[in-house]
Amino acid sequence: MKSSNRSLFCWIAALLAPMAAPVWAAPAAAPESPHRLLVLSDIEADPDDTQSFVRLFLYANEIELQGLVATTSVWKRDSIAPESIHALIDAYAKVHGNLLLHDKRYPTAEALHGLVRKGRPEYGMLGVGEGKDTDGSARIIELLERADDRPLWVSVWGGANTLAQALHTLRATRSPGEVDRLVAKLRVYTISDQDDSGPWLRANFPGLFYIVTPGGDYGSATWAGINTVIEGIDNSTISNRWIAENLQQGHGPLGAAYPDVAWGVEGDTPAFLGLIPNGLNAPEHPEWGGWGGRYTLQQPVVPIADEKTFLAGKPIPQETRPIWTNAIDDHAPTTFPEYGRGTRLGEKLFRSAQASLWRWRDEFQRDFAARMDWTVRPFAEANHPPVLVLDREATITVSSGQSFGFDARRSHDPDGDSLSFLWMPYREAGSSDAVLKINGAENAVLVSLTAPEVTETETCHLILRVTDRGTPALTRYQRIVVTVTPKAR
């Protein structure tokens, strides 16, 4: 080791020594109260809904599924297919016993069958109005009125008219104050607009939390980062060969139920990826970014003259208020040199709304592949994610120019795998362009940082990414939020 590097390492160790107690473990496992989720799916309009259900069921140990509703969309306007959801649950039933070897929290197939509901076999707002309630819309109302303080996430993979009917009925039968209280419990993430009820919902319920790229322009949507082939990076984890080898073949009945790609692989999956507890995702903060992408609260201007935004051949109305929508990330993919520093922050920069999602794509694809292994392999022959442990809490306050650090040496892997570390400043997730400076190697288990100079209080985000060397390699994160205050005058 060069003497300068040895001196730097010793300096970091000395800096961190006073921070050794108490030890604080990052939340690597599911939280005590998993997120509640209801899905609206136009299954059979495109094979991607089926693909997304296969993935979703493998995370049913960490997300509390509360409704699986078959709906229509602009692509499937007058029929619904709840039987297709039941068929996938039957495939899940055949692997449920093996999944329990990896986590006892997986629900039974019987419990999942009991969640399937129907929307109306009508398109959009034609299926909304007096007397048009369904067991799908009734389920939404039932879940909202439960004595449960947790938000209800509604993941919309097709049209949103079942949700629109639920709120239409609530507005007609409850007091305005009660409607506001119940609407405040909703969190909606839609895969663009796939019927005309989405714009109606946003205009009529201004308190409704709504994540969407408005209209039918899929090309500009953040969610499309899950399946867009990006020139200049390795796209292999969305290739047909990777899908066949890691998901479909040799992975039992559930893998065999995963269909080939027709238009785009798993276009609906981003609507629930952000709910998976991985240390990075923060669902109540779409502006912080995560596996489902990053979004800002703004009132977008929809190019209503552009036919790409049309729904069923008709322009959509302009937005009437701020919504959670596309945010731009600058992302330089990590590099893995053959010699020298094993992992480096990249230099080739990509900038787009989709980059906020595809920057994590290889990691969530490998996570999916590992869970497909869980359906057929015993615990000892499969990989499981690492456990992150920091030496101090991950929310701290420092002053301008102050040096500080973190120690992740107590992180470990349940399978005994070697671990790789990377500390990544996430500029866009913070409150300004201020960025934490990393002093030394960004891939060491210890990190020293220097706070930026600020003239008013700002927040900066640092992501610790820890990846094991199992097969497939699995990643977990710790988001560190640093509040930086100006120097006292």
DAKAVEN-V304760 format. One record per residue. N is the residue number from 1. PHI is phi in degrees with one decimal (999 if undefined). PSI is psi as a letter, one per 30 degrees, with the letter a starting at -180 (* if undefined). BURIAL is b if it has 24 or more other ideal C-beta (glycine too) atoms within 12 Angstrom, else e. Layout:
n = (N:N)
phi = (PHI:PHI)
psi = (PSI:PSI)
burial = (BURIAL:BURIAL)
This chain:
n = (1:2:3:4:5:6:7:8:9:10:11:12:13:14:15:16:17:18:19:20:21:22:23:24:25:26:27:28:29:30:31:32:33:34:35:36:37:38:39:40:41:42:43:44:45:46:47:48:49:50:51:52:53:54:55:56:57:58:59:60:61:62:63:64:65:66:67:68:69:70:71:72:73:74:75:76:77:78:79:80:81:82:83:84:85:86:87:88:89:90:91:92:93:94:95:96:97:98:99:100:101:102:103:104:105:106:107:108:109:110:111:112:113:114:115:116:117:118:119:120:121:122:123:124:125:126:127:128:129:130:131:132:133:134:135:136:137:138:139:140:141:142:143:144:145:146:147:148:149:150:151:152:153:154:155:156:157:158:159:160:161:162:163:164:165:166:167:168:169:170:171:172:173:174:175:176:177:178:179:180:181:182:183:184:185:186:187:188:189:190:191:192:193:194:195:196:197:198:199:200:201:202:203:204:205:206:207:208:209:210:211:212:213:214:215:216:217:218:219:220:221:222:223:224:225:226:227:228:229:230:231:232:233:234:235:236:237:238:239:240:241:242:243:244:245:246:247:248:249:250:251:252:253:254:255:256:257:258:259:260:261:262:263:264:265:266:267:268:269:270:271:272:273:274:275:276:277:278:279:280:281:282:283:284:285:286:287:288:289:290:291:292:293:294:295:296:297:298:299:300:301:302:303:304:305:306:307:308:309:310:311:312:313:314:315:316:317:318:319:320:321:322:323:324:325:326:327:328:329:330:331:332:333:334:335:336:337:338:339:340:341:342:343:344:345:346:347:348:349:350:351:352:353:354:355:356:357:358:359:360:361:362:363:364:365:366:367:368:369:370:371:372:373:374:375:376:377:378:379:380:381:382:383:384:385:386:387:388:389:390:391:392:393:394:395:396:397:398:399:400:401:402:403:404:405:406:407:408:409:410:411:412:413:414:415:416:417:418:419:420:421:422:423:424:425:426:427:428:429:430:431:432:433:434:435:436:437:438:439:440:441:442:443:444:445:446:447:448:449:450:451:452:453:454:455:456:457:458:459:460:461:462:463:464:465:466:467:468:469:470:471:472:473:474:475:476:477:478:479:480:481:482:483:484:485:486:487:488:489)
phi = (999:-63.1:-61.4:-64.8:-68.5:-62.9:-64.4:-63.8:-62.4:-63.0:-64.4:-62.9:-60.2:-66.7:-62.5:-84.8:-54.0:-65.4:-95.1:-64.4:-130.8:-85.6:-77.0:-128.0:-90.2:-69.4:-73.8:-83.6:-96.1:-64.2:-67.0:-60.1:-116.6:-64.8:-69.3:-82.8:-139.7:-121.1:-108.6:-111.0:-130.5:-91.5:-52.0:87.9:-72.7:-157.9:-61.3:-69.1:-63.8:-61.1:-58.2:-67.6:-64.1:-58.0:-65.4:-57.6:-62.9:-76.8:-111.1:-70.7:-80.6:-121.4:-123.5:-86.2:-71.5:-128.2:-171.6:-129.7:-109.6:-82.7:-131.9:-100.2:-166.0:-63.6:-93.7:-151.2:-89.6:-135.7:-153.5:-130.9:-136.4:-62.6:-61.3:-72.7:-67.5:-59.9:-63.4:-69.2:-65.5:-61.7:-66.6:-60.0:-58.6:-73.0:-113.9:-57.5:-59.9:-72.2:-60.7:-64.8:-65.6:-102.7:-162.8:-72.4:-83.7:-62.5:-71.7:-72.0:-63.1:-60.3:-64.4:-68.9:-55.7:-69.7:-93.9:-73.4:-134.8:-117.1:-94.2:-83.3:-81.8:-134.8:-83.7:50.6:-70.0:-65.6:-100.2:-124.0:153.9:-60.7:79.7:-109.5:-66.1:-131.8:-68.2:-70.7:-67.8:-64.3:-64.3:-61.1:-62.2:-57.2:-68.3:-66.8:-87.1:-64.7:-79.0:-139.2:-78.0:-69.3:-60.9:-104.4:-84.2:-114.7:-98.9:-104.3:-97.9:-140.2:-81.4:-105.4:-69.7:-67.3:-66.5:-59.7:-65.8:-60.4:-74.8:-60.4:-66.1:-59.8:-64.9:-83.3:-123.8:-124.9:-70.7:-55.3:-65.1:-68.9:-60.6:-60.7:-64.1:-73.8:-62.2:-65.4:-85.4:-86.7:-131.3:-112.9:-125.6:-111.7:-82.5:55.2:-103.1:-117.9:-161.0:-84.1:-79.6:-61.3:-56.5:-63.4:-60.0:-68.7:-76.4:-90.3:-129.8:-63.3:-91.1:-79.7:-69.7:-143.0:-105.8:-166.8:-96.7:-61.0:81.4:-103.0:-82.8:-72.4:-61.0:-97.1:-75.8:-58.7:-58.8:-65.6:-62.3:-70.0:-130.5:-78.5:-80.2:-99.2:-68.3:103.0:-130.5:-82.1:-103.1:-63.0:-74.8:-117.4:-78.3:-62.8:-65.4:-62.3:-60.7:-62.8:-76.6:-101.3:-124.0:-84.6:-97.2:74.9:-126.7:71.1:-62.6:-72.7:-64.2:-65.3:-81.6:-80.2:-78.8:-63.8:-71.4:-107.2:-108.6:-144.5:-69.4:50.4:-61.4:-93.0:-58.5:-56.5:-71.3:-132.0:-56.6:-71.2:-93.1:-74.8:-75.9:-128.6:90.7:-100.1:-63.5:-139.6:-54.5:-75.8:-126.8:-58.1:-73.4:-84.3:81.6:176.7:-58.6:-88.9:100.8:-123.8:-141.0:-118.7:-86.0:-154.3:-101.3:-74.2:-98.8:-89.6:-75.0:-67.9:-86.2:-89.3:-62.6:-64.7:-91.4:-67.7:-122.0:53.1:79.0:-120.3:-63.1:-95.8:-72.6:-67.1:-68.6:-100.7:-161.6:-65.9:-134.9:-80.5:-146.5:-43.8:-124.1:-96.6:-113.3:-96.5:-134.4:-113.1:-56.0:-59.5:-114.4:-129.7:-61.4:-69.7:-131.4:78.4:-58.1:-68.1:-135.6:-131.7:-66.2:-73.7:-119.2:-76.1:-99.0:-118.1:-137.0:-173.8:-69.2:-69.0:-62.8:-67.3:-106.1:-69.3:-60.2:-105.3:-61.4:-58.7:-71.5:-77.4:-69.4:-64.5:-62.6:-62.4:-59.4:-63.3:-70.8:-63.0:-60.9:-60.4:-73.9:-131.6:-113.7:-71.7:-54.6:-67.5:-107.2:-125.0:-101.3:-135.9:-69.3:-69.0:-113.2:-91.0:-136.6:-104.2:-89.3:-155.2:-63.6:-92.8:-124.4:-135.2:-123.7:-134.4:-105.6:-50.2:76.4:-73.0:-94.0:-157.9:-160.9:-138.4:-128.7:-112.0:-64.8:-85.8:-64.1:-153.7:-124.4:-64.4:-100.7:77.6:-75.5:-66.0:-119.1:-115.1:-115.5:-151.2:-100.7:-125.9:-62.2:-117.1:-58.7:-64.8:-76.4:-84.3:-90.3:-153.3:-80.8:-62.8:-129.9:-69.6:-93.1:-90.7:-95.9:106.6:-76.6:-80.2:-110.9:-83.3:-71.7:-106.0:-132.7:-114.1:-132.4:-124.8:-70.5:-70.7:-80.2:-128.6:-100.9:-145.1:-62.5:-132.3:-115.5:-127.0:-111.4:-126.7:-107.9:-92.0:-109.5:-120.3:-123.3:-86.5:-108.8:-78.6:-126.9:-71.2:-63.8:-116.1:-124.1:-131.1:-132.8:-133.0:-86.4:-112.6:-108.0:-110.4:-90.8:-110.3:-104.9:-65.3:-65.8:-64.3:-98.1)
psi = (k:k:e:e:e:e:e:e:e:e:e:e:e:e:e:f:e:f:g:f:k:l:k:k:k:l:i:f:l:k:l:e:j:l:k:k:k:k:k:j:k:h:k:f:f:k:f:f:e:e:e:e:e:e:e:e:f:f:g:f:f:f:k:j:k:f:k:j:k:k:a:a:a:f:f:i:f:g:l:l:i:f:f:e:e:e:e:e:e:e:e:e:e:f:f:e:e:e:e:f:f:f:k:f:f:k:l:l:e:e:e:e:e:f:f:k:l:k:a:k:h:l:k:b:f:f:g:k:a:k:g:g:l:l:f:e:e:e:e:e:e:e:e:e:f:l:i:j:f:k:l:j:k:j:j:j:f:b:l:g:f:e:e:e:e:e:e:e:e:e:e:f:f:l:l:e:e:e:e:e:e:e:e:f:f:k:j:k:j:k:i:a:k:g:l:g:f:e:e:e:e:e:e:f:i:f:g:k:k:k:k:k:j:k:a:g:j:f:e:f:k:e:f:f:f:f:g:k:j:k:k:f:l:j:g:f:f:g:l:e:e:e:e:e:e:f:e:e:k:g:h:a:e:e:e:f:f:j:l:l:k:e:d:k:k:h:f:f:e:f:f:f:e:f:f:k:j:g:f:e:k:i:e:f:i:f:f:f:l:a:f:g:l:k:k:l:j:l:j:l:j:k:i:f:f:j:f:f:f:l:k:h:g:k:k:l:l:l:k:f:l:k:l:j:a:k:k:k:k:k:k:j:k:k:l:i:l:e:l:b:k:e:k:k:k:l:f:j:k:k:j:l:e:f:f:f:e:f:f:g:e:e:e:f:e:e:e:e:e:e:e:e:e:f:f:f:l:l:e:f:g:l:l:k:l:l:k:k:k:l:f:l:l:g:j:l:k:l:l:k:f:k:k:l:l:l:j:g:f:g:l:l:k:f:g:g:l:l:k:k:k:k:k:j:k:i:e:f:f:a:f:a:f:k:k:k:k:k:j:a:k:f:g:l:f:k:k:k:l:k:k:l:k:l:f:l:k:l:k:k:k:k:k:k:k:k:k:l:g:a:j:l:k:k:k:l:l:k:k:k:j:j:k:k:l:l:k:k:*)
burial = (e:e:e:e:e:e:e:e:b:e:e:b:b:e:b:b:e:e:b:e:e:e:e:b:e:b:b:b:e:b:e:e:e:b:b:b:b:b:b:b:b:b:b:b:b:b:b:b:b:b:b:b:b:b:b:b:b:b:b:b:b:b:b:b:b:b:b:b:b:b:b:b:b:b:b:b:b:e:b:b:b:b:e:b:b:b:b:b:b:e:b:b:b:e:b:b:e:b:b:e:e:b:b:e:e:b:b:e:b:e:e:b:b:e:b:b:b:b:b:b:b:b:b:b:b:e:b:b:e:e:e:b:b:b:b:b:b:b:b:b:b:b:b:b:e:e:e:e:e:b:b:b:b:b:b:b:b:b:b:b:b:b:b:b:b:b:b:b:b:b:b:e:e:e:e:e:e:e:b:e:e:b:b:e:b:b:b:b:b:b:b:b:b:b:b:b:b:b:b:b:b:b:b:b:b:e:b:b:b:b:b:b:b:b:b:b:b:b:e:b:b:b:b:b:b:b:b:b:e:b:e:e:b:e:e:e:b:b:e:e:e:b:b:e:e:b:b:b:e:e:b:b:b:b:b:b:b:b:b:e:b:e:e:b:b:b:b:b:b:b:b:b:b:b:b:b:b:b:b:b:b:b:b:e:b:b:b:b:b:b:b:b:b:b:b:b:e:e:e:b:e:b:e:e:e:e:e:e:b:b:b:b:e:e:e:b:b:e:b:e:b:e:b:b:b:b:b:b:b:b:b:e:b:b:e:e:e:e:e:e:e:e:b:b:b:e:e:e:e:b:e:b:b:b:b:b:b:b:b:b:b:b:b:b:b:b:b:b:b:b:b:b:b:b:b:b:b:e:e:e:e:b:b:b:b:b:b:b:b:b:b:b:e:b:e:b:e:b:e:b:e:b:e:b:b:b:b:b:b:b:b:b:b:b:b:e:b:e:b:b:b:b:b:b:b:b:b:b:b:b:b:e:e:b:b:b:b:b:e:b:b:b:b:b:b:b:b:b:b:b:b:b:e:b:e:e:e:b:b:b:b:b:b:b:b:b:b:b:e:b:e:b:b:b:b:b:b:b:b:b:b:b:b:b:b:e:e:e:e)
